[in-house]
């Protein structure tokens, strides 16, 4: 990244902590779409899993990415790389954008709900004891879920919803799995 793409994760005296359209240095470098392997649904699934993992490792970056436009050169390059991978697998441009946009937005939003704080609403998140003390007559299902943990496994919910999201797009797409030009073991 060039120097003007860098931004501090913490405020500097007299300067805002974040600038619109900028991504913290080095965050979007790495393996996102670096070596795609398999059909486009698997490539996008692995991208979303890697993005979530990166966001969980760098939670301070989460609100920046979730609340700012995707205008930084590194972000645009990443999006272009993802579109290229899908196009090489035979996915039309409109479908590639239609898939990547909601997958990224959902991954950001889902991860933000797991670990992030809503900007300007810090400290308003419910405390665990509030949820475990729900009235069992008014909210029997939620009381059971929060009392037992049933249905609250964030990891499992993430992967299940991602599978469903991609299966829905695959069912509506004009491209069948593996119909593109890139063999399952070919480099991106």
C-alpha positions as CSV (number, residue, x, y, z in Angstrom):
1,X,0.0,0.0,0.0
2,X,1.1,3.5,-0.7
3,X,1.6,5.9,2.2
4,X,-1.7,7.7,1.7
5,X,-3.6,4.5,1.9
6,X,-2.4,3.9,5.5
7,X,-4.5,5.0,8.4
8,X,-4.1,4.7,12.1
9,X,-6.3,2.3,14.0
10,X,-6.3,4.7,17.0
11,X,-7.0,8.4,16.8
12,X,-4.0,10.7,16.7
13,X,-4.2,13.9,18.5
14,X,-6.3,16.4,16.5
15,X,-7.0,13.9,13.7
16,X,-9.9,11.5,13.2
17,X,-9.3,7.8,13.7
18,X,-10.5,6.8,10.3
19,X,-10.9,8.3,6.8
20,X,-13.7,7.3,4.6
21,X,-12.7,4.8,1.9
22,X,-9.4,3.8,3.5
23,X,-8.4,0.4,4.8
24,X,-5.9,-0.1,7.5
25,X,-2.4,-1.0,6.1
26,X,-1.8,-4.7,5.5
27,X,-5.2,-5.9,6.5
28,X,-6.4,-6.8,3.0
29,X,-3.1,-8.3,1.9
30,X,-2.6,-12.0,2.1
31,X,-4.5,-15.0,1.0
32,X,-7.9,-13.6,0.1
33,X,-8.6,-15.0,-3.4
34,X,-4.8,-15.6,-3.7
35,X,-5.0,-19.3,-4.8
36,X,-8.5,-20.1,-5.8
37,X,-9.2,-23.8,-6.1
38,X,-12.5,-25.5,-7.1
39,X,-15.8,-24.3,-8.3
40,X,-16.8,-20.7,-7.8
41,X,-19.1,-21.4,-4.8
42,X,-16.2,-23.1,-3.0
43,X,-13.9,-20.2,-3.8
44,X,-16.3,-17.6,-2.5
45,X,-17.0,-19.7,0.6
46,X,-13.3,-19.9,1.3
47,X,-13.0,-16.2,0.8
48,X,-15.8,-15.4,3.2
49,X,-14.3,-17.8,5.8
50,X,-10.9,-16.2,5.4
51,X,-12.3,-12.7,5.6
52,X,-14.2,-13.6,8.8
53,X,-11.1,-15.1,10.3
54,X,-9.1,-12.0,9.4
55,X,-11.8,-9.8,11.0
56,X,-11.9,-11.9,14.2
57,X,-8.1,-11.5,14.4
58,X,-8.3,-7.7,13.8
59,X,-11.6,-6.6,15.5
60,X,-10.5,-3.0,15.6
61,X,-10.7,-3.0,11.8
62,X,-14.1,-4.4,11.6
63,X,-16.1,-1.2,12.1
64,X,-13.9,0.5,9.5
65,X,-14.6,-2.0,6.9
66,X,-18.3,-2.3,7.8
67,X,-19.0,1.4,7.8
68,X,-16.8,2.9,5.1
69,X,-17.2,2.7,1.3
70,X,-15.0,0.2,-0.5
71,X,-12.9,2.9,-2.2
72,X,-9.3,2.2,-1.1
73,X,-7.0,0.9,-3.8
74,X,-6.3,-2.3,-1.8
75,X,-10.0,-2.9,-1.4
76,X,-10.8,-2.3,-5.0
77,X,-7.9,-4.6,-6.0
78,X,-9.3,-7.4,-3.8
79,X,-12.8,-7.0,-5.3
80,X,-11.3,-7.1,-8.8
81,X,-9.4,-10.2,-7.9
82,X,-12.6,-11.9,-6.7
83,X,-14.5,-10.9,-9.8
84,X,-11.7,-12.2,-12.0
85,X,-11.8,-15.6,-10.2
86,X,-15.5,-15.9,-10.7
87,X,-15.3,-14.8,-14.4
88,X,-12.6,-17.4,-15.0
89,X,-15.1,-20.0,-13.8
90,X,-17.7,-18.9,-16.3
91,X,-19.8,-16.6,-13.9
92,X,-21.2,-13.6,-15.8
93,X,-20.0,-10.2,-14.6
94,X,-23.5,-9.3,-13.2
95,X,-23.7,-12.6,-11.3
96,X,-20.2,-12.2,-9.9
97,X,-21.1,-8.8,-8.5
98,X,-24.5,-10.1,-7.3
99,X,-22.7,-12.8,-5.3
100,X,-19.7,-11.0,-4.0
101,X,-21.5,-7.9,-2.7
102,X,-24.0,-9.7,-0.4
103,X,-21.5,-12.3,0.7
104,X,-19.1,-9.5,1.8
105,X,-21.8,-7.4,3.4
106,X,-23.2,-10.4,5.3
107,X,-19.8,-11.6,6.4
108,X,-19.0,-8.1,7.7
109,X,-22.4,-7.7,9.4
110,X,-22.4,-11.2,10.9
111,X,-18.9,-10.8,12.3
112,X,-19.7,-7.3,13.6
113,X,-22.6,-8.8,15.5
114,X,-20.2,-11.4,17.0
115,X,-17.4,-9.2,18.2
116,X,-17.8,-5.6,17.2
117,X,-19.3,-2.5,18.8
118,X,-21.6,-0.3,16.8
119,X,-19.9,3.0,16.3
120,X,-21.2,5.7,18.6
121,X,-23.2,3.1,20.5
122,X,-20.4,1.6,22.5
123,X,-21.5,0.1,25.8
124,X,-25.1,-0.4,24.8
125,X,-24.7,-4.1,24.1
126,X,-26.8,-6.4,26.3
127,X,-25.0,-7.9,29.2
128,X,-25.0,-11.8,29.3
129,X,-27.0,-11.8,32.6
130,X,-29.8,-9.8,30.9
131,X,-30.2,-12.5,28.3
132,X,-29.9,-15.4,30.7
133,X,-32.6,-13.9,32.9
134,X,-35.3,-13.7,30.3
135,X,-38.8,-14.4,31.5
136,X,-39.6,-18.0,30.5
137,X,-43.3,-17.3,30.2
138,X,-42.9,-14.3,27.9
139,X,-39.9,-15.6,25.9
140,X,-39.7,-19.4,26.4
141,X,-37.7,-20.1,23.2
142,X,-35.2,-17.3,23.8
143,X,-34.9,-18.2,27.5
144,X,-34.1,-21.8,26.5
145,X,-31.6,-20.8,23.8
146,X,-29.7,-18.4,26.1
147,X,-30.0,-20.8,29.0
148,X,-28.6,-23.8,27.1
149,X,-26.6,-22.2,24.3
150,X,-28.8,-24.1,21.8
151,X,-28.6,-22.4,18.4
152,X,-26.0,-19.8,19.6
153,X,-22.9,-21.3,18.2
154,X,-21.6,-18.4,16.0
155,X,-19.1,-20.6,14.1
156,X,-21.8,-23.1,13.1
157,X,-24.4,-20.4,12.3
158,X,-21.8,-18.6,10.1
159,X,-21.0,-21.7,8.0
160,X,-24.6,-22.9,7.7
161,X,-25.9,-19.5,6.6
162,X,-23.0,-19.1,4.1
163,X,-23.7,-22.5,2.6
164,X,-27.4,-21.6,2.2
165,X,-26.5,-18.2,0.7
166,X,-24.2,-19.7,-1.9
167,X,-26.5,-22.6,-2.7
168,X,-29.2,-20.0,-3.4
169,X,-27.0,-18.0,-5.7
170,X,-25.8,-21.2,-7.4
171,X,-29.4,-22.4,-8.0
172,X,-30.3,-19.0,-9.6
173,X,-27.1,-18.6,-11.6
174,X,-26.8,-19.5,-15.3
175,X,-23.5,-21.2,-14.5
176,X,-23.4,-24.8,-13.2
177,X,-20.6,-25.9,-10.9
178,X,-17.3,-26.3,-12.6
179,X,-18.7,-25.1,-16.0
180,X,-16.0,-22.5,-16.3
181,X,-12.6,-22.5,-17.8
182,X,-10.6,-23.0,-14.7
183,X,-10.0,-26.6,-13.6
184,X,-10.4,-27.4,-10.0
185,X,-6.7,-27.7,-9.4
186,X,-5.6,-24.8,-11.7
187,X,-4.0,-21.7,-10.1
188,X,-6.1,-18.5,-10.1
